[in-house]
């Protein structure tokens, strides 16, 4: 999840929804947006954005392990850099 898409009509030429709002600075990238009709309506998370929730992590971690996700601390460097590796942090 790195993109945020607005439900605003792409064909309308209104600049308000396309602009980065003051409360979004630091969380959304001010320069990375597609060209054309979707310009400003599809926004990307900033590089250092950290998304948090109030949900308990334990059940989610247990679910991941039951689906075959391996603990990052138990893997070797070769395992981490294999083409079939995906990191979930």
Jmol script that loads the backbone (N, CA, C; Angstrom):
load data "model"
ATOM      1  N   UNK A   1       0.854  -1.178   0.000  1.00  0.00           N
ATOM      2  CA  UNK A   1       0.000   0.000   0.000  1.00  0.00           C
ATOM      3  C   UNK A   1       0.895   1.234   0.000  1.00  0.00           C
ATOM      4  N   UNK A   2       1.114   1.773  -1.164  1.00  0.00           N
ATOM      5  CA  UNK A   2       1.912   2.992  -1.235  1.00  0.00           C
ATOM      6  C   UNK A   2       1.190   4.105  -1.963  1.00  0.00           C
ATOM      7  N   UNK A   3       0.046   3.815  -2.560  1.00  0.00           N
ATOM      8  CA  UNK A   3      -0.689   4.834  -3.317  1.00  0.00           C
ATOM      9  C   UNK A   3      -2.041   5.106  -2.685  1.00  0.00           C
ATOM     10  N   UNK A   4      -2.473   6.352  -2.814  1.00  0.00           N
ATOM     11  CA  UNK A   4      -3.785   6.768  -2.334  1.00  0.00           C
ATOM     12  C   UNK A   4      -4.511   7.375  -3.519  1.00  0.00           C
ATOM     13  N   UNK A   5      -5.657   6.830  -3.859  1.00  0.00           N
ATOM     14  CA  UNK A   5      -6.433   7.322  -5.001  1.00  0.00           C
ATOM     15  C   UNK A   5      -7.662   8.070  -4.513  1.00  0.00           C
ATOM     16  N   UNK A   6      -7.865   9.255  -5.051  1.00  0.00           N
ATOM     17  CA  UNK A   6      -9.039  10.052  -4.714  1.00  0.00           C
ATOM     18  C   UNK A   6     -10.227   9.565  -5.532  1.00  0.00           C
ATOM     19  N   UNK A   7     -11.414   9.636  -4.957  1.00  0.00           N
ATOM     20  CA  UNK A   7     -12.628   9.236  -5.668  1.00  0.00           C
ATOM     21  C   UNK A   7     -13.206  10.400  -6.469  1.00  0.00           C
ATOM     22  N   UNK A   8     -12.503  11.515  -6.518  1.00  0.00           N
ATOM     23  CA  UNK A   8     -12.953  12.693  -7.247  1.00  0.00           C
ATOM     24  C   UNK A   8     -12.916  12.414  -8.748  1.00  0.00           C
ATOM     25  N   UNK A   9     -13.840  12.999  -9.492  1.00  0.00           N
ATOM     26  CA  UNK A   9     -13.901  12.797 -10.948  1.00  0.00           C
ATOM     27  C   UNK A   9     -12.629  13.299 -11.618  1.00  0.00           C
ATOM     28  N   UNK A  10     -11.996  12.453 -12.408  1.00  0.00           N
ATOM     29  CA  UNK A  10     -10.739  12.823 -13.061  1.00  0.00           C
ATOM     30  C   UNK A  10     -10.925  13.863 -14.147  1.00  0.00           C
ATOM     31  N   UNK A  11     -12.102  13.920 -14.744  1.00  0.00           N
ATOM     32  CA  UNK A  11     -12.321  14.836 -15.867  1.00  0.00           C
ATOM     33  C   UNK A  11     -12.555  16.281 -15.413  1.00  0.00           C
ATOM     34  N   UNK A  12     -12.878  16.499 -14.133  1.00  0.00           N
ATOM     35  CA  UNK A  12     -13.119  17.860 -13.644  1.00  0.00           C
ATOM     36  C   UNK A  12     -11.800  18.587 -13.450  1.00  0.00           C
ATOM     37  N   UNK A  13     -11.768  19.838 -13.812  1.00  0.00           N
ATOM     38  CA  UNK A  13     -10.531  20.613 -13.755  1.00  0.00           C
ATOM     39  C   UNK A  13     -10.508  21.512 -12.515  1.00  0.00           C
ATOM     40  N   UNK A  14     -10.708  20.931 -11.350  1.00  0.00           N
ATOM     41  CA  UNK A  14     -10.689  21.666 -10.090  1.00  0.00           C
ATOM     42  C   UNK A  14      -9.354  21.381  -9.408  1.00  0.00           C
ATOM     43  N   UNK A  15      -8.669  22.408  -8.933  1.00  0.00           N
ATOM     44  CA  UNK A  15      -7.333  22.209  -8.373  1.00  0.00           C
ATOM     45  C   UNK A  15      -7.331  21.833  -6.893  1.00  0.00           C
ATOM     46  N   UNK A  16      -8.392  22.116  -6.147  1.00  0.00           N
ATOM     47  CA  UNK A  16      -8.417  21.851  -4.707  1.00  0.00           C
ATOM     48  C   UNK A  16      -8.099  20.418  -4.328  1.00  0.00           C
ATOM     49  N   UNK A  17      -8.821  19.426  -4.858  1.00  0.00           N
ATOM     50  CA  UNK A  17      -8.534  18.032  -4.492  1.00  0.00           C
ATOM     51  C   UNK A  17      -7.187  17.537  -5.023  1.00  0.00           C
ATOM     52  N   UNK A  18      -6.652  18.206  -6.012  1.00  0.00           N
ATOM     53  CA  UNK A  18      -5.386  17.783  -6.608  1.00  0.00           C
ATOM     54  C   UNK A  18      -4.178  18.291  -5.827  1.00  0.00           C
ATOM     55  N   UNK A  19      -4.360  19.346  -5.059  1.00  0.00           N
ATOM     56  CA  UNK A  19      -3.256  19.946  -4.312  1.00  0.00           C
ATOM     57  C   UNK A  19      -2.967  19.149  -3.044  1.00  0.00           C
ATOM     58  N   UNK A  20      -1.738  19.259  -2.579  1.00  0.00           N
ATOM     59  CA  UNK A  20      -1.357  18.632  -1.321  1.00  0.00           C
ATOM     60  C   UNK A  20      -1.798  19.545  -0.183  1.00  0.00           C
ATOM     61  N   UNK A  21      -2.616  19.036   0.705  1.00  0.00           N
ATOM     62  CA  UNK A  21      -3.145  19.822   1.817  1.00  0.00           C
ATOM     63  C   UNK A  21      -2.080  19.946   2.914  1.00  0.00           C
ATOM     64  N   UNK A  22      -2.125  21.024   3.723  1.00  0.00           N
ATOM     65  CA  UNK A  22      -1.102  21.221   4.767  1.00  0.00           C
ATOM     66  C   UNK A  22      -0.967  20.037   5.730  1.00  0.00           C
ATOM     67  N   UNK A  23      -2.052  19.365   6.044  1.00  0.00           N
ATOM     68  CA  UNK A  23      -1.975  18.235   6.976  1.00  0.00           C
ATOM     69  C   UNK A  23      -1.339  16.997   6.341  1.00  0.00           C
ATOM     70  N   UNK A  24      -1.138  17.003   5.025  1.00  0.00           N
ATOM     71  CA  UNK A  24      -0.571  15.848   4.324  1.00  0.00           C
ATOM     72  C   UNK A  24       0.945  15.941   4.158  1.00  0.00           C
ATOM     73  N   UNK A  25       1.541  17.107   4.440  1.00  0.00           N
ATOM     74  CA  UNK A  25       2.983  17.276   4.264  1.00  0.00           C
ATOM     75  C   UNK A  25       3.737  16.327   5.185  1.00  0.00           C
ATOM     76  N   UNK A  26       4.734  15.654   4.645  1.00  0.00           N
ATOM     77  CA  UNK A  26       5.516  14.688   5.403  1.00  0.00           C
ATOM     78  C   UNK A  26       4.964  13.280   5.315  1.00  0.00           C
ATOM     79  N   UNK A  27       3.686  13.153   4.947  1.00  0.00           N
ATOM     80  CA  UNK A  27       3.089  11.822   4.815  1.00  0.00           C
ATOM     81  C   UNK A  27       2.900  11.437   3.352  1.00  0.00           C
ATOM     82  N   UNK A  28       2.636  12.430   2.485  1.00  0.00           N
ATOM     83  CA  UNK A  28       2.469  12.175   1.056  1.00  0.00           C
ATOM     84  C   UNK A  28       3.563  12.889   0.285  1.00  0.00           C
ATOM     85  N   UNK A  29       4.032  12.270  -0.776  1.00  0.00           N
ATOM     86  CA  UNK A  29       5.093  12.843  -1.598  1.00  0.00           C
ATOM     87  C   UNK A  29       4.541  14.022  -2.393  1.00  0.00           C
ATOM     88  N   UNK A  30       5.165  15.201  -2.305  1.00  0.00           N
ATOM     89  CA  UNK A  30       4.652  16.372  -3.013  1.00  0.00           C
ATOM     90  C   UNK A  30       4.936  16.365  -4.515  1.00  0.00           C
ATOM     91  N   UNK A  31       5.829  15.500  -4.993  1.00  0.00           N
ATOM     92  CA  UNK A  31       6.192  15.561  -6.407  1.00  0.00           C
ATOM     93  C   UNK A  31       5.854  14.309  -7.210  1.00  0.00           C
ATOM     94  N   UNK A  32       5.633  13.194  -6.572  1.00  0.00           N
ATOM     95  CA  UNK A  32       5.382  11.945  -7.295  1.00  0.00           C
ATOM     96  C   UNK A  32       3.888  11.751  -7.521  1.00  0.00           C
ATOM     97  N   UNK A  33       3.441  12.061  -8.720  1.00  0.00           N
ATOM     98  CA  UNK A  33       2.036  11.904  -9.093  1.00  0.00           C
ATOM     99  C   UNK A  33       1.977  11.635 -10.592  1.00  0.00           C
ATOM    100  N   UNK A  34       0.988  10.915 -11.079  1.00  0.00           N
ATOM    101  CA  UNK A  34       0.926  10.633 -12.518  1.00  0.00           C
ATOM    102  C   UNK A  34       0.588  11.882 -13.328  1.00  0.00           C
ATOM    103  N   UNK A  35       0.904  11.831 -14.605  1.00  0.00           N
ATOM    104  CA  UNK A  35       0.551  12.927 -15.506  1.00  0.00           C
ATOM    105  C   UNK A  35      -0.838  12.681 -16.078  1.00  0.00           C
ATOM    106  N   UNK A  36      -1.391  13.686 -16.715  1.00  0.00           N
ATOM    107  CA  UNK A  36      -2.690  13.544 -17.362  1.00  0.00           C
ATOM    108  C   UNK A  36      -3.843  13.829 -16.430  1.00  0.00           C
ATOM    109  N   UNK A  37      -4.990  13.201 -16.698  1.00  0.00           N
ATOM    110  CA  UNK A  37      -6.214  13.472 -15.940  1.00  0.00           C
ATOM    111  C   UNK A  37      -6.091  13.118 -14.463  1.00  0.00           C
ATOM    112  N   UNK A  38      -5.292  12.110 -14.136  1.00  0.00           N
ATOM    113  CA  UNK A  38      -5.168  11.665 -12.742  1.00  0.00           C
ATOM    114  C   UNK A  38      -4.137  12.472 -11.952  1.00  0.00           C
ATOM    115  N   UNK A  39      -3.544  13.487 -12.563  1.00  0.00           N
ATOM    116  CA  UNK A  39      -2.515  14.291 -11.902  1.00  0.00           C
ATOM    117  C   UNK A  39      -3.049  14.882 -10.595  1.00  0.00           C
ATOM    118  N   UNK A  40      -2.401  14.562  -9.489  1.00  0.00           N
ATOM    119  CA  UNK A  40      -2.800  15.073  -8.184  1.00  0.00           C
ATOM    120  C   UNK A  40      -3.889  14.268  -7.503  1.00  0.00           C
ATOM    121  N   UNK A  41      -4.577  13.409  -8.237  1.00  0.00           N
ATOM    122  CA  UNK A  41      -5.641  12.603  -7.634  1.00  0.00           C
ATOM    123  C   UNK A  41      -5.119  11.262  -7.127  1.00  0.00           C
ATOM    124  N   UNK A  42      -3.997  10.816  -7.674  1.00  0.00           N
ATOM    125  CA  UNK A  42      -3.324   9.626  -7.172  1.00  0.00           C
ATOM    126  C   UNK A  42      -2.055  10.117  -6.494  1.00  0.00           C
ATOM    127  N   UNK A  43      -1.972   9.909  -5.188  1.00  0.00           N
ATOM    128  CA  UNK A  43      -0.831  10.401  -4.416  1.00  0.00           C
ATOM    129  C   UNK A  43      -0.089   9.214  -3.826  1.00  0.00           C
ATOM    130  N   UNK A  44       1.218   9.369  -3.664  1.00  0.00           N
ATOM    131  CA  UNK A  44       2.058   8.306  -3.115  1.00  0.00           C
ATOM    132  C   UNK A  44       2.505   8.666  -1.711  1.00  0.00           C
ATOM    133  N   UNK A  45       2.644   7.646  -0.872  1.00  0.00           N
ATOM    134  CA  UNK A  45       3.145   7.879   0.474  1.00  0.00           C
ATOM    135  C   UNK A  45       4.590   8.352   0.400  1.00  0.00           C
ATOM    136  N   UNK A  46       4.980   9.235   1.307  1.00  0.00           N
ATOM    137  CA  UNK A  46       6.354   9.710   1.373  1.00  0.00           C
ATOM    138  C   UNK A  46       7.264   8.560   1.804  1.00  0.00           C
ATOM    139  N   UNK A  47       8.541   8.705   1.530  1.00  0.00           N
ATOM    140  CA  UNK A  47       9.506   7.636   1.782  1.00  0.00           C
ATOM    141  C   UNK A  47       9.528   7.193   3.243  1.00  0.00           C
ATOM    142  N   UNK A  48       9.437   8.121   4.179  1.00  0.00           N
ATOM    143  CA  UNK A  48       9.549   7.792   5.601  1.00  0.00           C
ATOM    144  C   UNK A  48       8.194   7.691   6.311  1.00  0.00           C
ATOM    145  N   UNK A  49       7.106   7.546   5.564  1.00  0.00           N
ATOM    146  CA  UNK A  49       5.784   7.412   6.181  1.00  0.00           C
ATOM    147  C   UNK A  49       5.708   6.112   6.973  1.00  0.00           C
ATOM    148  N   UNK A  50       5.143   6.198   8.155  1.00  0.00           N
ATOM    149  CA  UNK A  50       4.960   5.019   9.011  1.00  0.00           C
ATOM    150  C   UNK A  50       3.485   4.947   9.366  1.00  0.00           C
ATOM    151  N   UNK A  51       2.791   3.951   8.841  1.00  0.00           N
ATOM    152  CA  UNK A  51       1.358   3.797   9.070  1.00  0.00           C
ATOM    153  C   UNK A  51       1.158   2.920  10.302  1.00  0.00           C
ATOM    154  N   UNK A  52       0.358   3.399  11.245  1.00  0.00           N
ATOM    155  CA  UNK A  52       0.083   2.629  12.453  1.00  0.00           C
ATOM    156  C   UNK A  52      -1.420   2.437  12.611  1.00  0.00           C
ATOM    157  N   UNK A  53      -1.786   1.419  13.362  1.00  0.00           N
ATOM    158  CA  UNK A  53      -3.190   1.176  13.684  1.00  0.00           C
ATOM    159  C   UNK A  53      -3.285   0.837  15.166  1.00  0.00           C
ATOM    160  N   UNK A  54      -4.481   0.860  15.688  1.00  0.00           N
ATOM    161  CA  UNK A  54      -4.701   0.488  17.084  1.00  0.00           C
ATOM    162  C   UNK A  54      -4.984  -1.001  17.239  1.00  0.00           C
ATOM    163  N   UNK A  55      -4.870  -1.751  16.157  1.00  0.00           N
ATOM    164  CA  UNK A  55      -5.161  -3.180  16.205  1.00  0.00           C
ATOM    165  C   UNK A  55      -4.023  -3.945  16.877  1.00  0.00           C
ATOM    166  N   UNK A  56      -4.377  -5.030  17.533  1.00  0.00           N
ATOM    167  CA  UNK A  56      -3.387  -5.877  18.188  1.00  0.00           C
ATOM    168  C   UNK A  56      -2.601  -6.645  17.123  1.00  0.00           C
ATOM    169  N   UNK A  57      -1.277  -6.681  17.254  1.00  0.00           N
ATOM    170  CA  UNK A  57      -0.425  -7.305  16.243  1.00  0.00           C
ATOM    171  C   UNK A  57      -0.343  -8.823  16.368  1.00  0.00           C
ATOM    172  N   UNK A  58      -0.532  -9.353  17.562  1.00  0.00           N
ATOM    173  CA  UNK A  58      -0.350 -10.790  17.811  1.00  0.00           C
ATOM    174  C   UNK A  58      -1.123 -11.697  16.872  1.00  0.00           C
ATOM    175  N   UNK A  59      -2.447 -11.517  16.738  1.00  0.00           N
ATOM    176  CA  UNK A  59      -3.203 -12.398  15.836  1.00  0.00           C
ATOM    177  C   UNK A  59      -2.753 -12.292  14.377  1.00  0.00           C
ATOM    178  N   UNK A  60      -2.376 -11.105  13.940  1.00  0.00           N
ATOM    179  CA  UNK A  60      -1.915 -10.925  12.562  1.00  0.00           C
ATOM    180  C   UNK A  60      -0.584 -11.637  12.340  1.00  0.00           C
ATOM    181  N   UNK A  61       0.309 -11.530  13.307  1.00  0.00           N
ATOM    182  CA  UNK A  61       1.601 -12.214  13.197  1.00  0.00           C
ATOM    183  C   UNK A  61       1.397 -13.725  13.174  1.00  0.00           C
ATOM    184  N   UNK A  62       0.514 -14.234  14.020  1.00  0.00           N
ATOM    185  CA  UNK A  62       0.218 -15.676  14.036  1.00  0.00           C
ATOM    186  C   UNK A  62      -0.351 -16.133  12.699  1.00  0.00           C
ATOM    187  N   UNK A  63      -1.230 -15.328  12.115  1.00  0.00           N
ATOM    188  CA  UNK A  63      -1.802 -15.657  10.808  1.00  0.00           C
ATOM    189  C   UNK A  63      -0.715 -15.711   9.741  1.00  0.00           C
ATOM    190  N   UNK A  64       0.190 -14.742   9.755  1.00  0.00           N
ATOM    191  CA  UNK A  64       1.280 -14.726   8.770  1.00  0.00           C
ATOM    192  C   UNK A  64       2.142 -15.976   8.890  1.00  0.00           C
ATOM    193  N   UNK A  65       2.502 -16.351  10.120  1.00  0.00           N
ATOM    194  CA  UNK A  65       3.315 -17.552  10.321  1.00  0.00           C
ATOM    195  C   UNK A  65       2.578 -18.802   9.860  1.00  0.00           C
ATOM    196  N   UNK A  66       1.273 -18.865  10.090  1.00  0.00           N
ATOM    197  CA  UNK A  66       0.503 -20.039   9.662  1.00  0.00           C
ATOM    198  C   UNK A  66       0.400 -20.124   8.138  1.00  0.00           C
ATOM    199  N   UNK A  67       0.567 -18.990   7.454  1.00  0.00           N
ATOM    200  CA  UNK A  67       0.529 -18.976   5.987  1.00  0.00           C
ATOM    201  C   UNK A  67       1.903 -19.215   5.364  1.00  0.00           C
ATOM    202  N   UNK A  68       2.927 -19.418   6.204  1.00  0.00           N
ATOM    203  CA  UNK A  68       4.247 -19.747   5.681  1.00  0.00           C
ATOM    204  C   UNK A  68       5.248 -18.614   5.690  1.00  0.00           C
ATOM    205  N   UNK A  69       4.909 -17.479   6.279  1.00  0.00           N
ATOM    206  CA  UNK A  69       5.862 -16.371   6.374  1.00  0.00           C
ATOM    207  C   UNK A  69       6.938 -16.758   7.381  1.00  0.00           C
ATOM    208  N   UNK A  70       8.203 -16.484   7.044  1.00  0.00           N
ATOM    209  CA  UNK A  70       9.309 -16.845   7.927  1.00  0.00           C
ATOM    210  C   UNK A  70       9.790 -15.620   8.688  1.00  0.00           C
ATOM    211  N   UNK A  71      10.302 -15.849   9.899  1.00  0.00           N
ATOM    212  CA  UNK A  71      10.820 -14.768  10.730  1.00  0.00           C
ATOM    213  C   UNK A  71      12.093 -14.212  10.098  1.00  0.00           C
ATOM    214  N   UNK A  72      12.153 -12.914   9.936  1.00  0.00           N
ATOM    215  CA  UNK A  72      13.270 -12.238   9.285  1.00  0.00           C
ATOM    216  C   UNK A  72      14.582 -12.477  10.025  1.00  0.00           C
ATOM    217  N   UNK A  73      14.528 -12.552  11.340  1.00  0.00           N
ATOM    218  CA  UNK A  73      15.740 -12.722  12.143  1.00  0.00           C
ATOM    219  C   UNK A  73      16.342 -14.120  12.018  1.00  0.00           C
ATOM    220  N   UNK A  74      15.575 -15.080  11.516  1.00  0.00           N
ATOM    221  CA  UNK A  74      16.061 -16.454  11.403  1.00  0.00           C
ATOM    222  C   UNK A  74      16.623 -16.777  10.023  1.00  0.00           C
ATOM    223  N   UNK A  75      16.560 -15.830   9.082  1.00  0.00           N
ATOM    224  CA  UNK A  75      17.010 -16.083   7.715  1.00  0.00           C
ATOM    225  C   UNK A  75      18.459 -15.658   7.521  1.00  0.00           C
ATOM    226  N   UNK A  76      19.149 -16.320   6.601  1.00  0.00           N
ATOM    227  CA  UNK A  76      20.524 -15.948   6.262  1.00  0.00           C
ATOM    228  C   UNK A  76      20.507 -14.842   5.209  1.00  0.00           C
ATOM    229  N   UNK A  77      21.654 -14.268   4.952  1.00  0.00           N
ATOM    230  CA  UNK A  77      21.765 -13.218   3.940  1.00  0.00           C
ATOM    231  C   UNK A  77      21.385 -13.715   2.557  1.00  0.00           C
ATOM    232  N   UNK A  78      21.753 -14.953   2.238  1.00  0.00           N
ATOM    233  CA  UNK A  78      21.395 -15.515   0.931  1.00  0.00           C
ATOM    234  C   UNK A  78      19.885 -15.664   0.790  1.00  0.00           C
ATOM    235  N   UNK A  79      19.229 -16.063   1.879  1.00  0.00           N
ATOM    236  CA  UNK A  79      17.768 -16.201   1.846  1.00  0.00           C
ATOM    237  C   UNK A  79      17.095 -14.852   1.634  1.00  0.00           C
ATOM    238  N   UNK A  80      17.637 -13.814   2.271  1.00  0.00           N
ATOM    239  CA  UNK A  80      17.033 -12.479   2.172  1.00  0.00           C
ATOM    240  C   UNK A  80      17.138 -11.896   0.769  1.00  0.00           C
ATOM    241  N   UNK A  81      18.228 -12.219   0.072  1.00  0.00           N
ATOM    242  CA  UNK A  81      18.465 -11.629  -1.245  1.00  0.00           C
ATOM    243  C   UNK A  81      18.071 -12.536  -2.403  1.00  0.00           C
ATOM    244  N   UNK A  82      17.379 -13.618  -2.119  1.00  0.00           N
ATOM    245  CA  UNK A  82      16.900 -14.503  -3.182  1.00  0.00           C
ATOM    246  C   UNK A  82      15.793 -13.806  -3.971  1.00  0.00           C
ATOM    247  N   UNK A  83      15.658 -14.153  -5.247  1.00  0.00           N
ATOM    248  CA  UNK A  83      14.650 -13.514  -6.097  1.00  0.00           C
ATOM    249  C   UNK A  83      13.233 -13.777  -5.621  1.00  0.00           C
ATOM    250  N   UNK A  84      13.021 -14.863  -4.927  1.00  0.00           N
ATOM    251  CA  UNK A  84      11.671 -15.206  -4.482  1.00  0.00           C
ATOM    252  C   UNK A  84      11.350 -14.644  -3.093  1.00  0.00           C
ATOM    253  N   UNK A  85      12.221 -13.789  -2.545  1.00  0.00           N
ATOM    254  CA  UNK A  85      12.009 -13.232  -1.203  1.00  0.00           C
ATOM    255  C   UNK A  85      11.253 -11.917  -1.263  1.00  0.00           C
ATOM    256  N   UNK A  86      10.303 -11.761  -0.363  1.00  0.00           N
ATOM    257  CA  UNK A  86       9.563 -10.514  -0.191  1.00  0.00           C
ATOM    258  C   UNK A  86       9.606 -10.168   1.287  1.00  0.00           C
ATOM    259  N   UNK A  87      10.012  -8.953   1.612  1.00  0.00           N
ATOM    260  CA  UNK A  87      10.110  -8.542   3.007  1.00  0.00           C
ATOM    261  C   UNK A  87       8.847  -7.819   3.429  1.00  0.00           C
ATOM    262  N   UNK A  88       8.269  -8.234   4.549  1.00  0.00           N
ATOM    263  CA  UNK A  88       7.113  -7.565   5.146  1.00  0.00           C
ATOM    264  C   UNK A  88       7.579  -7.031   6.483  1.00  0.00           C
ATOM    265  N   UNK A  89       7.637  -5.721   6.592  1.00  0.00           N
ATOM    266  CA  UNK A  89       8.164  -5.105   7.819  1.00  0.00           C
ATOM    267  C   UNK A  89       7.033  -4.472   8.588  1.00  0.00           C
TER     268      UNK A  89
END
end "model"
wireframe off; spacefill off
backbone 0.3
color backbone group
